[in-house]
Amino acid sequence: MKKFSILAMLAMGLTFFTACEDDNDSNPVIQQPTTFVLNEPAYASSNIDLESSKEIRLTCSQPDYGYTAAVTYQVQLSISNSFSVSVAEAAAAEEAGETLVADYITLDNSYTSCQIAADAAVFAKALVQLAKWTEDAVPATQVVNVRLLATVDKYSIASNAINLNVVPYYIELKDALPELWFILGSGATGGWDNGWDKVGTSMVPMSIVKDFDYDKKTGQGELTFTGYFKSDGFKIVKNPGSWDDQWGSSDGTESSLILKDGGDIKPAEGYYKLTMDTKKSTLKMEKVDITPATYASMGVIGLNGDWDNDIVMTQFAAAVNPHLWSANIEVAADTECKFRANAGWDNNWGATEFPYGVGTNGGANIPVKAGDRLTVVFEPNSLAKLYINGELSSSAFNNELELGNTIYEMNNQDNISDGKVILKALSFNEIGD
């Protein structure tokens, strides 16, 4: 079976259909359109490997509303070539004590352009929800009927359906984990290498915000980071291994932050608090007056049942942020751990929740799932993170990690020295698989 990656296809330079057709603006009176065309993409006959693809790209011609309208587009999927009962309608019927069988699903994201880039992971998750596949019953390939729904005010019209051949995979139907972004650069972490294997050496994940209600479907919401920044420059990227989604500056200053096209951010040296909203695509950088705690050493203890010997961590950004620590470890079985400073118990951090929760200095043991080789990143007090990163496979980044990632992050916004922490986790694959 031939597996085809959308990313690979884009790299080969395949061309998609271009922008929307021009409409006549001379008649601004809205009308119900009668036709709506979804173009069949050039890759339609190939097997699209959803797990190794980033996006499913689709193009269309804008329906004729009588003028160039501000149209909202949504992607709809079926595996029976029927679009009569949606998943949402079937769920509502079930709540009312009735039974309807869903035959299509509408993806949550909406678009305002005739050139649509649907998230491949969202696409895959929707198929699992529609087909109700179990983990051991996902087919090797699946023909998916795809159409678009165009809407302007009360006027909606569905396009023709096209067929895509996909290689699906199982995604557990649970709330999305927070969408994370990563800081890097000589002015923040000491390096510019943005590979997945550099998380813990030149890349640091931003923090989730305590008690923030993250979007359950997308994981979008607020992130924060407080640390020391030099004028050497830094950036923030969404996906390690890629520069496509990044925050920079239009003129180098912290007051001119810009998404996608900016240069390096080069603030006056000092401690700053970064506040990002991934849903609103906003970023703010504010100078703060703090003195974070530093320690002579930091260790992980308890992994694999060893509570006598610390796994000594490395101070990987000593020249900029000396509170950043990392270590490579191996976890043979489900286990527990804590962090402690200076090989003693005067300052140690833990919590019972996994993968999310609130921990304290002197808290309970942190549960950790079995894995292979892991990378750990830790920042004590308000700058505290444990990042567990599954070892990369020998193939390209977009084939994902063999084991996945887990990030615990500890961040106290109120008092930098009281040791209270927030834990978080990120998983690309099920931990321990």
Stockholm file with secondary structure:
# STOCKHOLM 1.0

chainA/1-433         MKKFSILAMLAMGLTFFTACEDDNDSNPVIQQPTTFVLNEPAYASSNIDLESSKEIRLTCSQPDYGYTAAVTYQVQLSISNSFSVSVAEAAAAEEAGETLVADYITLDNSYTSCQIAADAAVFAKALVQLAKWTEDAVPATQVVNVRLLATVDKYSIASNAINLNVVPYYIELKDALPELWFILGSGATGGWDNGWDKVGTSMVPMSIVKDFDYDKKTGQGELTFTGYFKSDGFKIVKNPGSWDDQWGSSDGTESSLILKDGGDIKPAEGYYKLTMDTKKSTLKMEKVDITPATYASMGVIGLNGDWDNDIVMTQFAAAVNPHLWSANIEVAADTECKFRANAGWDNNWGATEFPYGVGTNGGANIPVKAGDRLTVVFEPNSLAKLYINGELSSSAFNNELELGNTIYEMNNQDNISDGKVILKALSFNEIGD
#=GR chainA/1-433 SS CCCBCHHHHHHTTCCCCCSCCCCCTTCCCCCCCSCCCBCCCTTTTSEEEGGGCSEEEEEBCCCCCSSCCCCEEEEEEESSSCCSSBHHHHHHHHHTTCCCCCCBEEEEEEESSSEEEEEHHHHHHHHHHHHTCCTTCCCSCEEEEEEEEEEETTEEEECCCEEEEEECCCCCCSCCCCCCCEEEBTTTTSBCCCSGGGBTTTEEECEECTTCCCCTTTCCCEEEEEEEECTTCBEEESSTTCCSSEEEESSSSTTSEEESSCBCBCCCSEEEEEEEETTTTEEEEEECCCCCCCCSCEEEECGGGCCSSCEECEETTTTTCTTCEEEEEECCSSEEEEEEETTSSSSEEECSCSSSEEEEETCCCEEECCCSEEEEEECCGGGEEEEEEECBCSSCGGGCBSSCEEEEEECCSSCTTSCCEEECCCCSSCTTC
#=GC SS_cons         CCCBCHHHHHHTTCCCCCSCCCCCTTCCCCCCCSCCCBCCCTTTTSEEEGGGCSEEEEEBCCCCCSSCCCCEEEEEEESSSCCSSBHHHHHHHHHTTCCCCCCBEEEEEEESSSEEEEEHHHHHHHHHHHHTCCTTCCCSCEEEEEEEEEEETTEEEECCCEEEEEECCCCCCSCCCCCCCEEEBTTTTSBCCCSGGGBTTTEEECEECTTCCCCTTTCCCEEEEEEEECTTCBEEESSTTCCSSEEEESSSSTTSEEESSCBCBCCCSEEEEEEEETTTTEEEEEECCCCCCCCSCEEEECGGGCCSSCEECEETTTTTCTTCEEEEEECCSSEEEEEEETTSSSSEEECSCSSSEEEEETCCCEEECCCSEEEEEECCGGGEEEEEEECBCSSCGGGCBSSCEEEEEECCSSCTTSCCEEECCCCSSCTTC
//
